[in-house]
Amino acid sequence: MDTDSRGSVYDTRAWTSAWAASTIERQEVLREHDPPTYLLEYSPFWHGYEIDTGIGPTWKRPLVTIGSVYSVFGPEYLAADETAVAHVVEDALGRARDREAHGVLVLNLREEFARRWSACRPPALTVRLDNTYYRVPGEGADPVMGDLSKSARTDWRRRWRRATEAGVRIVEERSPSADAVEEIIGFANGSAIRHGWPVLYDLPTMQAVLATPYGKLFRAEFAGRTVGGFLALEHDGQLHLWVGGMDHAAAREASPYLFLLYELLSPDRESRWRRIEFGRGNDDFKRKYGFREERLWSLWYPATEDDAEFCEPRLRALHGELARCQHTSPEML
């Protein structure tokens, strides 16, 4: 089993091998591990950012990325090693120039690591594309709901109790059937499509991730059918809720998201994680239910002066408009 704990689950060889086999993005794997580096032609996740902001296509040509936009955290473990950062950036820039790519984007570093990486090899521009959210189970006034207001706690507990009394149950699967995985993909893609985004997930990619030592499916089952769930990753005492979705038609009776979150945060669970990562998107919901926000920064290194002239205004616009969409400050790092 891959027990690499030098960084996040997205730094493990199991994850990077799975992502090298993924089919949801159009990319060429330039370097599979340490850190993963891709020649990216198209990403539906990135396209979603462009749709949200209305700025149009950000690139005319491919881009070299260090890490994937689908990895919630980039290779933060490198930030402590000035020599390694310089080597990785120069290697990626060389590959970008060889392939006539616009440049290099180091994706999704939390602020501490983005600052350290930038000190090692200053980027031309640092932009924030997204936020990620987490909870520490057991922390706060309530063992499940933390420091939420009394009214919010009352509402959440009422929804969980009503779902429980209606027969909703949590199902945990290490090797789920293709049908079960397809159900969660359908919920997740349905949510993306409702927000005007393209389809974000496909079965081969999800199965590759589930085949890692860390993959697991949590489902809310109600009246014999799945009404919500998460594809999750367990690593180093943390649970990453990487992909999720629910049947909105069952929201009133089953409250699938709130039911699952209550169950996963409960001190009665045999598994008690030191941290639950809830990932990106649905910002208002996650803030409402007490998940803490961390901003994710991406570092831009253009291949040429012409690439800087073309891309940087678009990246700045993307940064500002995403901040507006996510109700956060437009300030740059």
For each residue, the residues with C-beta under 8 A, 3 or more apart:
1: 213
2: 12 13 14 212 213
3:
4: 7 11 12 13 14
5: 235 236
6: 11 77
7: 4 10 11 12 73 75 76 77
8: 11 72 73 76 235 236 240
9: 12 15 214 233 235 236 238 240
10: 7 15 16 67 68 71 72 73 74
11: 4 6 7 8 15 16 35 73 75 76 77
12: 2 4 7 9 15 16 212 214 235
13: 2 4 16 17 33
14: 2 4 17 18 212 213 214
15: 9 10 11 12 18 19 71 209 212 214 233
16: 10 11 12 13 19 20 32 33 36
17: 13 14 20 21 32 33 212
18: 14 15 21 22 208 209 211 212
19: 15 16 22 36 68 70 71 208 209
20: 16 17 29 32 36
21: 17 18 204 205 208
22: 18 19 25 70 204 205 208 209
23: 202 204 205
24: 44 70 200 201 202 205
25: 22 38 40 41 42 43 44 45 68 69 70
26: 40 41 42 43
27: 38 39 40 41 43
28: 38 39 41
29: 20 32 36 37 38
30: 37 38 39 64 92 95
31: 34 35 36 37 91
32: 16 17 20 29 36
33: 13 16 17 36
34: 31
35: 11 31 66 67 74 75 78 88
36: 16 19 20 29 31 32 33 66 67 68 71 75
37: 29 30 31 64 65 66 88 91 92 95
38: 25 27 28 29 30 64 65 68
39: 27 28 30 62 63 64 95 99 101
40: 25 26 27 43 46 62 63 64 65 69
41: 25 26 27 28 62
42: 25 26 46 47
43: 25 26 27 40 46 47 68 69 70
44: 24 25 47 48 197 198 199 200
45: 25 48 49 69 70 200
46: 40 42 43 49 50 58 69
47: 42 43 44 50 51 197 198
48: 44 45 51 52 192 195 197 198 200
49: 45 46 52 53 129 318 322
50: 46 47 53 54 55 56 57 58 318
51: 47 48 54 196 197 198
52: 48 49 195 196 197 321 322 325
53: 49 50 317 318 321 322 325
54: 50 51 321
55: 50 58 314 317 318 321
56: 50
57: 50 60
58: 46 50 55 311 314 315 318
59: 62 63 102 311
60: 57 102 310
61: 100 101 102
62: 39 40 41 59 99 100 101 102
63: 39 40 59 96 101 102 103 104 105
64: 30 37 38 39 40 92 93 95 96 99 101 103 104 105
65: 37 38 40 68 69 104 105 106 107
66: 35 36 37 74 75 88 89 92 104 105 106 107
67: 10 35 36 71 73 74 75 106 107 108
68: 10 19 25 36 38 43 65 71 107
69: 25 40 43 45 46 65 107 108 129
70: 19 22 24 25 43 45
71: 10 15 19 36 67 68 74 107 108
72: 8 10 108 132 240 242 277 279 280 296
73: 7 8 10 11 67 76 108 109 110 132 296
74: 10 35 66 67 71 106 107 108 109 113 298
75: 7 11 35 36 66 67 78 88 106
76: 7 8 11 73 79 109 110 113
77: 6 7 11 80
78: 35 75 81 84 85 88 117
79: 76 85 109 113 114 116 117 120
80: 77 116
81: 78 84 85 120
82: 85 86 119 120 121
83: 86 87
84: 78 81 87 88
85: 78 79 81 82 88 89 117 120 121
86: 82 83 89 90 120 121
87: 83 84 90 91
88: 35 37 66 75 78 84 85 91 92
89: 66 85 86 92 93 104 106 121 301
90: 86 87 93 94
91: 31 37 87 88 94 95
92: 30 37 64 66 88 89 95 96 104 301
93: 64 89 90 96 97 103 104 301 303
94: 90 91 97 98
95: 30 37 39 64 91 92 98 99 101
96: 63 64 92 93 99 101 102 103 104 303
97: 93 94 100 101 303 304
98: 94 95
99: 39 62 64 95 96
100: 61 62 97
101: 39 61 62 63 64 95 96 97 104 303
102: 59 60 61 62 63 96 302 303 307 310 311
103: 63 64 93 96 300 301 302 303 304 307 308 311
104: 63 64 65 66 89 92 93 96 101 300 301 303
105: 63 64 65 66 298 299 300 301
106: 65 66 67 74 75 89 109 117 123 298 299 301
107: 65 66 67 68 69 71 74 129 298
108: 67 69 71 72 73 74 129 130 296 297 298
109: 73 74 76 79 106 113 114 117 296 297 298 299
110: 73 76 113 114 132 294 295 296 297
111: 114 115 294 295 297 333
112: 115 116
113: 74 76 79 109 110 116 117
114: 79 109 110 111 117 118 126 297 299 333
115: 111 112 118 119 333
116: 79 80 112 113 119 120
117: 78 79 85 106 109 113 114 120 121 299
118: 114 115 121 122 123 126 299 333
119: 82 115 116 122
120: 79 81 82 85 86 116 117
121: 82 85 86 89 117 118 301
122: 118 119
123: 106 118 126 299 300 301
124: 300 301 302 308 312
125: 299 300 312 315 316 332
126: 114 118 123 297 298 299 300 332 333
127: 297 298 300 315 316 318 319 332
128: 131 295 296 297 298 319 322 323 328 332 333
129: 49 69 107 108 296 298 318 319 322
130: 108 280 281 295 296 322 326
131: 128 280 283 293 294 295 296 326 328
132: 72 73 110 277 278 279 280 293 294 296
133: 277 278 279 280 283 286 287 291 292 293 294
134: 275 276 277 278 291 292 294
135: 139 146 265 275 276 278 290 291 292
136: 139 274 275 276
137: 143 265 267 272 273 274 275 276
138: 143 267 272
139: 135 136 146
140: 145 146 147 148 290
141: 146 147
142: 145 146 147 148 153
143: 137 138 265 266 267
144: 157 262 265 266 267
145: 140 142 148 152 153 156 157 262 265 289 290
146: 135 139 140 141 142 290
147: 140 141 142 290
148: 140 142 145 152 153 156 289 290
149: 152 153
150: 153 154
151: 154 155
152: 145 148 149 155 156 288 289 290
153: 142 145 148 149 150 156 157
154: 150 151 157 158
155: 151 152 158 159
156: 145 148 152 153 159 160 258 262 289
157: 144 145 153 154 160 161 262
158: 154 155 161 162
159: 155 156 162 163 255 258 259
160: 156 157 163 164 255 258 259 262 263
161: 157 158 164 165
162: 158 159 165 166 253 255
163: 159 160 166 168 220 222 253 254 255 256 258 259
164: 160 161 167 168 259
165: 161 162
166: 162 163 222 253 254
167: 164 222 223
168: 163 164 220 221 222 227 254 255 256 259
169: 220 221 222
170: 218 219 220 221 259 260 263 264
171: 217 218 219 220 221
172: 216 217 218
173: 176 180 216 217 218 219
174: 215 216
175: 210
176: 173 180 181 210 217 219
177: 180 181
178: 181 182 203 207
179: 182 183
180: 173 176 177 183 184 217 219 226 229
181: 176 177 178 184 185 203 206 207 210 217 231
182: 178 179 185 186 203
183: 179 180 186 187 219 226 229
184: 180 181 187 188 206 217 219 226 229 230 231 243 244 245
185: 181 182 188 189 201 202 203 206 243 245
186: 182 183 189 190 245
187: 183 184 190 191 228 229 244 245 246 247
188: 184 185 191 192 200 201 243 244 245
189: 185 186 192 193 199 200 201 245
190: 186 187 193 194 245
191: 187 188 194 195 245
192: 48 188 189 195 197 198 199 200
193: 189 190 196 197 198 199
194: 190 191
195: 48 52 191 192
196: 51 52 193
197: 44 47 48 51 52 192 193 200
198: 44 47 48 51 192 193
199: 44 189 192 193 202
200: 24 44 45 48 188 189 192 197
201: 24 185 188 189 205 206 243
202: 23 24 185 199 205 206
203: 178 181 182 185 206 207
204: 21 22 23 207 208
205: 21 22 23 24 201 202 208 209
206: 181 184 185 201 202 203 209 210 231 243
207: 178 181 203 204 210 211
208: 18 19 21 22 204 205 211 212
209: 15 18 19 22 205 206 212 215 231 233 242
210: 175 176 181 206 207 215 216 217 231
211: 18 207 208 215
212: 2 12 14 15 17 18 208 209 215 233
213: 1 2 14
214: 9 12 14 15 233 234 235
215: 174 209 210 211 212 231 232 233
216: 172 173 174 210 231 232 233 234
217: 171 172 173 176 180 181 184 210 229 230 231 232
218: 170 171 172 173 229 230 232 260 264
219: 170 171 173 176 180 183 184 226 228 229
220: 163 168 169 170 171 226 227 228 229 246 254 256 259 260
221: 168 169 170 171 224 225 226 227
222: 163 166 167 168 169 225 227 250 253 254 256
223: 167
224: 221
225: 221 222
226: 180 183 184 219 220 221 229 247
227: 168 220 221 222 246 247 250 254 256
228: 187 219 220 244 245 246 247 250 254 256 257 259 260
229: 180 183 184 187 217 218 219 220 226 244 245 246 256 260
230: 184 217 218 241 242 243 244 260
231: 181 184 206 209 210 215 216 217 242 243 244
232: 215 216 217 218 239 240 241 242
233: 9 15 209 212 214 215 216 239 240 242
234: 214 216 238 239 240 271 273
235: 5 8 9 12 214 238 240
236: 5 8 9
237: 273 274 275
238: 9 234 235 273 274 275 276 277
239: 232 233 234 264 271 273 275 276 277
240: 8 9 72 232 233 234 235 277 279
241: 230 232 244 264 276 277 278 279
242: 72 209 230 231 232 233 279
243: 184 185 188 201 206 230 231
244: 184 187 188 228 229 230 231 241 257 279
245: 184 185 186 187 188 189 190 191 228 229
246: 187 220 227 228 229 250 251 256 257
247: 187 226 227 228 250 251 256
248: 251
249:
250: 222 227 228 246 247 253 254 256
251: 246 247 248 254 255 256
252: 255
253: 162 163 166 222 250
254: 163 166 168 220 222 227 228 250 251 259
255: 159 160 162 163 168 251 252 258 259
256: 163 168 220 222 227 228 229 246 247 250 251 259 260
257: 228 244 246 260 261 285
258: 156 159 160 163 255 261 262 289
259: 159 160 163 164 168 170 220 228 254 255 256 262 263
260: 170 218 220 228 229 230 256 257 263 264
261: 257 258 264 265 289
262: 144 145 156 157 160 258 259 265 266
263: 160 170 259 260 266 269
264: 170 218 239 241 260 261 269 276
265: 135 137 143 144 145 261 262 276
266: 143 144 262 263 269
267: 137 138 143 144 272
268:
269: 263 264 266 272
270:
271: 234 239
272: 137 138 267 269
273: 137 234 237 238 239 276
274: 136 137 237 238
275: 134 135 136 137 237 238 239
276: 134 135 136 137 238 239 241 264 265 273
277: 72 132 133 134 238 239 240 241
278: 132 133 134 135 241 286 291
279: 72 132 133 240 241 242 244
280: 72 130 131 132 133 296
281: 130
282: 285 286
283: 131 133 286 287 293 326 327
284: 287 288 327
285: 257 282 288 289
286: 133 278 282 283 289 291 293
287: 133 283 284 291 293
288: 152 284 285
289: 145 148 152 156 258 261 285 286
290: 135 140 145 146 147 148 152
291: 133 134 135 278 286 287
292: 133 134 135
293: 131 132 133 283 286 287 328
294: 110 111 131 132 133 134
295: 110 111 128 130 131 328
296: 72 73 108 109 110 128 129 130 131 132 280
297: 108 109 110 111 114 126 127 128 333
298: 74 105 106 107 108 109 126 127 128 129
299: 105 106 109 114 117 118 123 125 126
300: 103 104 105 123 124 125 126 127 311 312 315
301: 89 92 93 103 104 105 106 121 123 124
302: 102 103 124 305 307 308 311 312
303: 93 96 97 101 102 103 104 307
304: 97 103 307 308
305: 302 308 309
306: 309 310
307: 102 103 302 303 304 310 311
308: 103 124 302 304 305 311 312
309: 305 306 312
310: 60 102 306 307 313 314
311: 58 59 102 103 300 302 307 308 314 315
312: 124 125 300 302 308 309 315 316
313: 310 316 317
314: 55 58 310 311 317 318
315: 58 125 127 300 311 312 318 319
316: 125 127 312 313 319 320
317: 53 55 313 314 320 321
318: 49 50 53 55 58 127 129 314 315 321 322
319: 127 128 129 315 316 322 323 330 332
320: 316 317 323 324 330
321: 52 53 54 55 317 318 324 325
322: 49 52 53 128 129 130 318 319 325 326
323: 128 319 320 326 328 329 330
324: 320 321 327 330
325: 52 53 321 322
326: 130 131 283 322 323
327: 283 284 324
328: 128 131 293 295 323
329: 323
330: 319 320 323 324
331:
332: 125 126 127 128 319
333: 111 114 115 118 126 128 297
